[in-house]
Amino acid sequence: METAQPSLLSPLLFLGMLLLFMYVFIIRPQNKRTKEINEMLDNLVVGSEIIAASGILGKVKSIKGEYVSVEVSENVVFKLQRSAIANILPKGTIDSIK
């Protein structure tokens, strides 16, 4: 009697499905989010109202390479890295909060 040969199709199919799952639910959304963040930071201009990752609200006063000067109050200016900016706010947001 011949013994049954184990099939290689089942483990390969499982591995393929696992890779597909990882691409669809992990890699693709992360790449999309990274692209959105980079586009947002590229649209950053002097005068934009931003919120930093730490929750600080302010207006962009100058941009020098990877660093941004943000005025949070009269005569109070912070220097932040571009990567510390969480979001660009619509114009007038800071004035409406005061």
HELIX and SHEET records of a PDB file:
HELIX    1   1 LEU A    9  MET A   22  1                                  14    
HELIX    2   2 TYR A   23  ILE A   27  3                                   5    
HELIX    3   3 ARG A   28  ASP A   42  1                                  15    
HELIX    4   4 ARG A   82  ALA A   84  5                                   3    
HELIX    5   5 THR A   93  ILE A   97  1                                   5    
SHEET    1   A 5 VAL A  76  GLN A  81  0                                        
SHEET    2   A 5 TYR A  67  SER A  73 -1                                        
SHEET    3   A 5 LEU A  57  LYS A  64 -1                                        
SHEET    4   A 5 GLU A  49  ALA A  52 -1                                        
SHEET    5   A 5 ILE A  85  LEU A  89 -1                                        
END                                                                             
